[in-house]
Amino acid sequence: MMERSPTDSVSSSPGLLPLAFGQFTVTLVPEAPLALPPYPGGMFRGAFGLALQRVVCVTRTLDCPPCWLKDRCMFPYVFDTPPPSNTEIMRKYNAAPHPFVLTPPFPGESVLLAGSSLRVGITLFGKALQYLPYFVFAFERLGQMGLGRHRVRCRLATVEASFQDGAPALLYSSEDRALRAPDPFERAFRLELSAPPPSSEPSKEERLTIEFLTPARVVYQERLARTLDFHVLVRSLMRRIGHLSYFHCGGDVSGVAFREWIERAEQVRVISESLRWYDWERFSGRQQARMTLGGLLGRLTFQGNIAPFLPLLRVGEVTHVGKGTSFGLGQYQIVQGEGASLHSQSGAGT
């Protein structure tokens, strides 16, 4: 199923997946009123991608496929993310999961006044952390290029990092334009996904409620799920986290007990659901076409033996779930849980 990682920078035991990441917040200040679309993720990702490409492209052609430097350039790695030639998974795919997530303000469809603050979250995974200065420079260039239909210029005011407890720390300010080292803010999980622990209390049940904050596009049986059984959510999380660990953090996914975890997840049931489908559109400059990227919003409450899955669910709060995560899609948070075991096992390990 999943075999040895092509990355040698980090070693891990089979089934014990490392995931290094850093979370940052960029604050932009528009110079004129700025209209935000209903879901701003497409606007930010498109503008950021163009700005990053202009920042790093040394040939100035902005055309990656024929470029003889593409194998050593950070832009294809970050934005196209082709699987390495020696990969043992996803061989038939053109792209691996991107090593970043942008989290735009949502809901949008509002007008920001000139001088107000516009905050965008960035999560970088694994090797992408070394490229943080490029991300910051790209956001500065993005502001100079302008956002929205009227190309409203924005000043990059600050970049903040998050400590493990969520407290912010200033990395960059427009006052001195000096970028501080992000190393102290790198965090890491080591997620155990070998065979799940035996259930010593098969009758014990807990409840857990999660809320999708941005549209979730979870694929099951080759279709976008319009509701989410617990095992469907777990399948998608295991696949995404496993691939992020494998391609960007040197994880060895050969020992992931996918079938055993899914069988356990199938015993957890949905007891309450308030989901709705949210459609939004974006224009793809690369494809020169409009795209509809709908997903699920709302809350789900699960009941069953949930405690063994809490580390996975906690990591998923960082990675997001489903398709389109680089747009900020698939963001969720755990909003309610019951049971002593639920709280005592909530850590994913460091």
C-alpha positions as CSV (number, residue, x, y, z in Angstrom):
1,M,0.0,0.0,0.0
2,M,2.4,2.7,1.3
3,E,6.1,2.1,1.3
4,R,9.4,3.8,2.2
5,S,9.8,7.5,2.0
6,P,12.1,9.1,-0.7
7,T,13.2,11.7,1.8
8,D,16.3,11.0,4.0
9,S,16.2,14.1,6.1
10,V,14.1,12.6,8.9
11,S,14.0,8.9,10.0
12,S,10.9,7.4,11.6
13,S,9.6,4.0,12.6
14,P,7.0,2.4,10.3
15,G,3.6,3.6,11.4
16,L,5.0,6.5,13.5
17,L,4.6,9.6,11.3
18,P,6.6,12.8,11.9
19,L,5.0,16.0,10.9
20,A,6.9,19.3,11.4
21,F,5.1,22.5,10.8
22,G,5.0,26.2,11.7
23,Q,1.9,28.5,11.8
24,F,2.2,32.2,10.9
25,T,-0.2,35.1,10.4
26,V,0.3,37.8,7.8
27,T,-1.4,41.2,8.3
28,L,-2.0,43.3,5.2
29,V,-3.3,46.9,5.3
30,P,-5.2,48.0,2.1
31,E,-4.6,51.6,0.9
32,A,-8.1,51.9,-0.5
33,P,-11.5,50.0,0.1
34,L,-11.0,46.4,-0.8
35,A,-14.0,44.2,-1.8
36,L,-13.6,40.6,-0.7
37,P,-15.4,37.8,-2.6
38,P,-17.7,35.4,-0.7
39,Y,-14.8,32.9,-0.2
40,P,-11.5,34.8,-0.5
41,G,-9.3,31.7,-0.6
42,G,-9.2,31.7,-4.4
43,M,-8.2,35.3,-4.6
44,F,-5.4,35.0,-2.1
45,R,-4.0,31.7,-3.4
46,G,-4.0,33.0,-7.0
47,A,-2.4,36.3,-6.2
48,F,0.1,34.7,-3.8
49,G,1.1,32.1,-6.5
50,L,1.8,34.8,-9.1
51,A,3.7,36.9,-6.6
52,L,5.8,34.0,-5.4
53,Q,6.6,33.0,-9.0
54,R,7.8,36.5,-9.8
55,V,9.9,36.6,-6.7
56,V,11.8,33.4,-7.3
57,C,11.9,33.0,-11.1
58,V,15.5,33.8,-12.1
59,T,14.8,33.3,-15.9
60,R,11.9,35.8,-15.8
61,T,10.0,33.6,-18.2
62,L,7.4,32.5,-15.6
63,D,7.1,29.2,-17.5
64,C,8.1,26.2,-15.3
65,P,7.6,23.1,-17.5
66,P,10.4,23.8,-20.1
67,C,12.7,25.5,-17.6
68,W,16.0,23.6,-17.0
69,L,16.1,24.9,-13.4
70,K,12.7,23.6,-12.4
71,D,14.2,20.6,-10.4
72,R,16.1,23.0,-8.2
73,C,13.6,25.8,-7.9
74,M,11.5,26.2,-4.8
75,F,8.4,27.4,-6.8
76,P,7.5,24.1,-8.4
77,Y,8.1,22.3,-5.1
78,V,5.8,24.6,-3.2
79,F,3.1,25.3,-5.8
80,D,3.1,22.4,-8.2
81,T,4.7,19.8,-5.8
82,P,5.5,16.9,-8.3
83,P,6.2,13.6,-6.6
84,P,10.0,12.8,-6.6
85,S,11.1,10.4,-9.3
86,N,11.9,7.7,-6.7
87,T,8.5,7.9,-5.0
88,E,6.9,4.6,-4.1
89,I,3.4,6.1,-3.6
90,M,1.2,8.4,-5.8
91,R,3.3,7.3,-8.9
92,K,0.4,8.0,-11.2
93,Y,-0.3,11.4,-9.9
94,N,1.0,14.7,-11.3
95,A,1.2,16.4,-7.9
96,A,1.7,15.5,-4.2
97,P,0.0,17.5,-1.4
98,H,1.3,21.0,-1.3
99,P,3.5,21.8,1.7
100,F,1.5,24.8,2.8
101,V,-2.0,25.9,3.7
102,L,-3.4,29.5,3.3
103,T,-6.2,30.4,5.7
104,P,-8.1,33.5,4.5
105,P,-10.6,35.5,6.4
106,F,-14.0,33.8,6.0
107,P,-16.9,34.5,5.6
108,G,-16.0,37.2,3.1
109,E,-18.2,39.2,0.7
110,S,-17.5,42.4,2.5
111,V,-15.6,45.6,1.9
112,L,-12.6,46.4,4.0
113,L,-12.0,50.1,4.6
114,A,-8.6,51.6,3.8
115,G,-6.3,51.3,6.7
116,S,-8.0,48.3,8.2
117,S,-6.3,45.0,9.0
118,L,-6.5,42.0,6.8
119,R,-5.1,38.8,8.4
120,V,-4.2,35.7,6.5
121,G,-2.9,32.5,8.1
122,I,-0.1,30.4,6.7
123,T,0.9,26.9,7.8
124,L,4.1,25.5,6.4
125,F,5.0,21.8,6.6
126,G,8.4,20.1,6.8
127,K,11.0,21.3,4.3
128,A,8.8,24.3,3.3
129,L,9.6,26.0,6.6
130,Q,13.1,26.9,5.2
131,Y,11.3,28.9,2.5
132,L,9.5,31.2,5.0
133,P,11.5,34.3,3.8
134,Y,10.3,33.7,0.3
135,F,6.7,33.5,1.5
136,V,7.1,36.8,3.4
137,F,8.7,38.5,0.4
138,A,6.0,37.1,-1.9
139,F,3.3,38.6,0.4
140,E,5.1,42.0,0.2
141,R,5.1,41.7,-3.6
142,L,1.5,40.6,-3.6
143,G,0.6,43.8,-1.7
144,Q,2.5,45.9,-4.2
145,M,0.7,44.2,-7.1
146,G,-2.7,44.7,-5.6
147,L,-5.7,42.6,-4.7
148,G,-9.1,42.2,-6.1
149,R,-10.7,43.4,-9.3
150,H,-9.4,47.0,-8.8
151,R,-5.9,45.8,-7.8
152,V,-6.0,47.6,-4.4
153,R,-2.4,47.9,-3.1
154,C,-1.8,46.6,0.4
155,R,1.1,47.2,2.8
156,L,2.6,44.2,4.5
157,A,2.4,45.3,8.1
158,T,3.5,42.3,10.2
159,V,4.2,38.6,10.2
160,E,3.6,36.8,13.5
161,A,4.4,33.2,14.5
162,S,2.4,31.1,16.9
163,F,3.9,29.4,20.0
164,Q,2.6,26.0,20.9
165,D,0.1,27.6,23.3
166,G,-1.1,29.9,20.6
167,A,0.6,33.1,21.9
168,P,1.8,35.3,19.0
169,A,5.4,36.4,18.5
170,L,6.5,39.1,16.0
171,L,8.7,37.9,13.2
172,Y,8.5,40.8,10.8
173,S,7.4,44.4,10.9
174,S,7.2,47.0,8.1
175,E,8.9,49.4,10.5
176,D,12.3,47.7,10.2
177,R,11.7,45.1,7.5
178,A,13.8,42.6,9.4
179,L,12.7,39.0,9.4
180,R,13.5,37.1,12.6
181,A,14.4,33.4,12.5
182,P,11.3,31.1,12.7
183,D,13.2,28.1,14.1
184,P,11.9,28.5,17.7
185,F,8.3,28.3,16.5
186,E,8.6,25.0,14.6
187,R,6.4,22.4,16.1
188,A,6.2,18.7,15.6
189,F,3.9,15.8,16.0
190,R,4.8,12.1,15.9
191,L,1.5,10.4,15.1
192,E,1.2,6.7,15.9
193,L,-0.8,5.0,13.2
194,S,0.4,1.4,13.5
195,A,-2.2,-1.1,14.8
196,P,-4.8,0.7,17.0
197,P,-4.7,-0.2,20.7
198,P,-7.0,-3.0,21.8
199,S,-10.3,-1.8,23.1
200,S,-10.3,-2.8,26.8
201,E,-13.7,-1.2,27.3
202,P,-15.8,-2.0,24.2
203,S,-18.9,-0.6,25.7
204,K,-17.3,2.7,26.6
205,E,-18.5,5.6,24.4
206,E,-17.7,9.2,24.1
207,R,-19.1,12.1,22.1
208,L,-17.2,14.5,19.9
209,T,-18.4,17.5,17.9
210,I,-16.4,19.1,15.1
211,E,-17.2,22.2,13.1
212,F,-16.1,22.8,9.6
213,L,-15.0,26.5,9.4
214,T,-14.3,26.4,5.6
215,P,-15.8,24.3,2.9
216,A,-14.7,20.6,3.2
217,R,-14.3,18.7,-0.1
218,V,-13.8,15.1,1.0
219,V,-13.8,12.4,-1.7
220,Y,-15.2,9.0,-0.9
221,Q,-15.7,6.3,-3.6
222,E,-14.6,8.8,-6.3
223,R,-17.3,11.3,-5.4
224,L,-17.5,14.4,-3.2
225,A,-19.1,13.4,0.1
226,R,-22.4,15.3,0.9
227,T,-22.3,13.9,4.4
228,L,-19.5,12.5,6.5
229,D,-19.6,9.2,8.3
230,F,-16.7,9.0,10.8
231,H,-14.8,6.4,8.9
232,V,-14.9,8.6,5.8
233,L,-13.4,11.5,7.7
234,V,-10.7,9.2,9.2
235,R,-9.9,7.8,5.8
236,S,-9.3,11.2,4.4
237,L,-7.3,12.4,7.4
238,M,-5.0,9.3,7.3
239,R,-4.4,9.7,3.6
240,R,-3.6,13.4,3.8
241,I,-1.4,13.3,6.9
242,G,0.4,10.2,5.7
243,H,1.2,11.9,2.4
244,L,2.3,15.2,4.0
245,S,4.6,13.2,6.3
246,Y,6.0,11.0,3.5
247,F,6.7,13.8,1.0
248,H,7.7,16.7,3.2
249,C,8.8,15.3,6.6
250,G,10.6,12.1,5.8
251,G,8.0,9.8,7.2
252,D,7.9,6.1,6.7
253,V,4.2,5.1,6.0
254,S,4.8,1.5,5.3
255,G,3.6,0.5,8.8
256,V,0.3,2.5,8.8
257,A,-2.4,0.1,9.7
258,F,-5.0,1.7,7.4
259,R,-7.5,-1.2,7.4
260,E,-7.4,-1.7,11.1
261,W,-8.1,1.9,11.9
262,I,-10.9,2.1,9.3
263,E,-12.6,-1.0,10.8
264,R,-12.4,0.7,14.2
265,A,-13.7,4.0,12.8
266,E,-16.7,2.2,11.2
267,Q,-18.0,1.5,14.7
268,V,-18.3,5.2,15.5
269,R,-21.6,6.7,14.4
270,V,-23.1,10.1,13.7
271,I,-25.7,11.1,16.2
272,S,-26.2,14.7,15.2
273,E,-25.6,16.6,11.9
274,S,-26.1,20.2,10.8
275,L,-24.2,20.3,7.5
276,R,-24.9,22.4,4.5
277,W,-23.3,22.6,1.1
278,Y,-21.5,25.8,0.3
279,D,-20.6,26.6,-3.4
280,W,-18.0,29.2,-4.4
281,E,-16.3,30.0,-7.7
282,R,-12.8,31.1,-8.7
283,F,-11.2,31.9,-12.0
284,S,-8.1,29.8,-12.8
285,G,-5.5,31.9,-14.6
286,R,-3.6,28.7,-15.6
287,Q,-6.7,27.0,-17.0
288,Q,-8.4,30.2,-18.2
289,A,-11.7,28.9,-16.8
290,R,-14.1,29.4,-14.0
291,M,-14.2,26.6,-11.4
292,T,-16.8,25.7,-8.8
293,L,-15.4,24.4,-5.6
294,G,-18.2,23.6,-3.2
295,G,-17.9,21.9,0.1
296,L,-19.5,21.1,3.5
297,L,-19.9,23.6,6.3
298,G,-21.4,23.0,9.7
299,R,-21.3,20.6,12.6
300,L,-21.2,16.9,13.2
301,T,-21.4,15.0,16.5
302,F,-20.0,11.5,16.7
303,Q,-20.5,8.8,19.4
304,G,-18.4,5.7,20.1
305,N,-14.9,4.8,21.1
306,I,-13.4,8.0,19.9
307,A,-10.4,8.4,22.3
308,P,-7.9,6.5,20.1
309,F,-8.7,8.8,17.2
310,L,-8.1,12.1,19.1
311,P,-4.4,12.5,18.1
312,L,-5.4,12.1,14.4
313,L,-8.2,14.5,14.8
314,R,-6.0,17.1,16.5
315,V,-3.4,16.9,13.8
316,G,-6.1,17.3,11.2
317,E,-7.0,20.7,12.8
318,V,-3.6,21.8,11.6
319,T,-3.4,20.0,8.2
320,H,-7.1,20.5,7.2
321,V,-8.8,17.7,5.4
322,G,-10.0,16.9,1.8
323,K,-9.2,18.6,-1.4
324,G,-8.2,22.3,-2.0
325,T,-6.4,22.7,1.4
326,S,-4.0,25.2,-0.1
327,F,-7.0,27.5,-0.6
328,G,-7.8,27.1,3.1
329,L,-10.5,24.5,2.5
330,G,-11.3,21.7,4.9
331,Q,-10.5,23.7,8.1
332,Y,-12.3,22.3,11.1
333,Q,-12.1,22.5,14.9
334,I,-13.1,20.2,17.7
335,V,-15.7,22.2,19.7
336,Q,-17.0,19.7,22.2
337,G,-16.0,16.3,23.7
338,E,-17.1,14.2,26.6
339,G,-15.4,11.5,28.7
340,A,-12.3,11.4,30.8
341,S,-10.4,9.3,28.4
342,L,-11.1,11.8,25.6
343,H,-9.3,14.6,27.5
344,S,-6.5,12.5,28.9
345,Q,-5.5,11.2,25.4
346,S,-5.9,14.4,23.4
347,G,-2.2,15.0,22.7
348,A,-0.6,13.7,19.5
349,G,2.9,13.6,20.9
350,T,5.9,15.8,20.2
